[in-house]
């Protein structure tokens, strides 16, 4: 039986409840979800790359069991379309919070469609209760000593407090 593979790229720094919302809903679309943790030379990360991979693994293990979705947590440093193809994905999953995200994502879809017409992008709008969460804002709040407990999974909060 052919299993549908999706690719969900991001920096996940930190992994937020908004990311988890998209992941949970993507599980309803695919049998295997490859979560690609990208590296960006221009960003100063809150967590190391290895820590982000481990936090994702720990967080997604119970989600996979509950949804019967197989997760593969991988890293990549090039184009998301190349990483998606490398892992056999047919869908690229992208979360949308607002029209700003939509405008940016539509540009990316156009570019990706020209470079990789074999891949389809699926937009999953954020649920209302997490729509306001942005990893950038969470990172800034954390760096300024603010309470991010409402925005991240418990294991991410614990890792941040022990860092």
C-alpha positions in Angstrom: 0.0 0.0 0.0 1.3 3.4 -1.0 1.7 5.7 2.0 1.3 9.5 1.5 4.3 11.4 2.8 4.2 15.1 3.7 7.1 17.4 4.5 6.7 20.2 7.1 9.8 22.5 7.1 10.7 25.1 9.7 13.4 26.2 12.1 11.2 25.2 15.2 13.2 27.6 17.4 11.4 27.1 19.6 8.8 24.5 18.8 5.5 26.2 19.6 1.9 25.2 20.2 1.2 26.8 16.9 3.6 24.3 15.2 1.9 21.5 17.1 -1.5 22.6 15.9 -0.3 22.4 12.2 1.3 19.0 12.9 -1.8 17.5 14.5 -3.9 18.6 11.6 -1.3 17.4 9.0 -1.6 14.0 10.6 -5.1 13.8 9.2 -3.8 14.2 5.7 -0.7 12.0 5.5 0.5 8.7 6.8 4.1 9.8 7.2 5.1 13.3 8.2 8.7 14.3 7.7 9.4 17.3 9.9 12.4 19.1 8.5 14.5 21.3 10.8 16.2 23.8 8.7 19.4 25.7 9.5 19.5 29.4 8.8 22.9 31.2 8.9 21.1 34.6 9.5 19.2 33.5 12.6 20.6 33.4 16.1 18.9 30.3 17.6 17.5 30.0 21.1 18.1 26.2 21.0 20.9 24.4 19.3 20.1 22.4 16.2 20.5 19.1 18.1 18.3 20.3 20.9 15.5 21.2 18.5 15.7 17.8 16.9 15.4 16.1 20.3 12.6 18.3 21.5 10.6 17.5 18.4 11.2 13.8 18.8 10.1 13.8 22.4 7.0 16.0 21.7 5.9 14.1 18.6 6.3 10.6 19.9 2.9 10.6 21.8 1.3 12.5 18.8 2.4 9.7 16.5 1.0 7.0 18.7 -2.3 8.8 19.1 -2.8 9.7 15.4 -1.1 6.6 14.0 1.2 8.8 12.0 4.8 8.0 11.4 7.1 10.9 12.1 10.6 11.4 10.7 12.5 14.2 12.2 15.3 15.3 9.8 17.6 18.2 9.3 18.2 20.1 6.1 20.2 23.1 5.0 19.2 23.7 1.4 16.0 24.1 -0.5 12.9 22.6 1.2 11.8 21.1 -2.1 15.1 19.1 -2.3 14.7 17.9 1.2 11.0 17.0 0.5 12.0 15.0 -2.5 14.9 13.3 -0.7 12.4 12.0 1.8 9.8 10.9 -0.7 7.2 13.6 0.1 4.5 14.6 -2.3 3.1 17.4 -0.1 4.7 20.3 1.5 2.8 21.4 4.6 2.7 25.1 5.5 0.8 26.8 8.4 -0.9 30.1 7.9 -1.7 32.5 10.7 -2.8 35.6 8.8 -2.6 37.5 5.5 1.0 38.4 6.0 1.9 34.7 6.1 -0.4 34.1 3.1 1.3 36.7 1.0 4.8 35.3 1.8 3.7 31.7 1.3 2.0 32.4 -2.0 5.3 33.8 -3.4 7.1 30.6 -2.1 4.5 28.4 -3.7 4.9 30.1 -7.0 8.7 29.6 -6.9 8.5 26.0 -5.7 5.8 25.1 -8.3 8.2 26.2 -11.0 11.2 24.4 -9.6 9.3 21.3 -8.4 6.0 20.8 -10.2 5.8 17.3 -8.8 5.2 18.7 -5.3 2.0 20.3 -4.0 1.8 22.7 -1.1 -1.0 22.4 1.3 -1.9 25.4 3.6 -3.3 24.6 7.0 -4.7 27.7 8.7 -3.9 28.0 12.4 -6.6 27.3 14.8 -8.0 30.4 16.5 -6.5 29.6 19.9 -2.9 29.5 18.5 -3.2 32.0 15.6 -1.3 34.7 17.5 1.7 32.5 18.3 4.9 33.2 16.4 8.2 31.5 17.2 10.0 34.9 16.7 7.8 36.5 19.3 8.1 33.6 21.7 11.9 33.7 21.3 11.9 37.4 22.0 9.7 37.1 25.1 11.9 34.2 26.4 15.1 36.2 25.9 13.6 39.1 27.9 12.6 36.8 30.7 8.9 36.7 30.0 6.5 33.8 30.6 6.1 31.7 27.5 4.3 28.7 29.2 1.1 29.4 27.2 2.9 29.3 23.9 5.1 26.2 24.0 4.9 22.5 25.0 5.9 21.6 28.5 9.2 19.9 27.5 10.3 23.0 25.6 9.5 25.2 28.6 11.5 22.9 30.8 14.4 22.8 28.4 14.5 26.6 28.3 14.4 26.9 32.1 17.3 24.5 32.4 19.4 26.2 29.8 
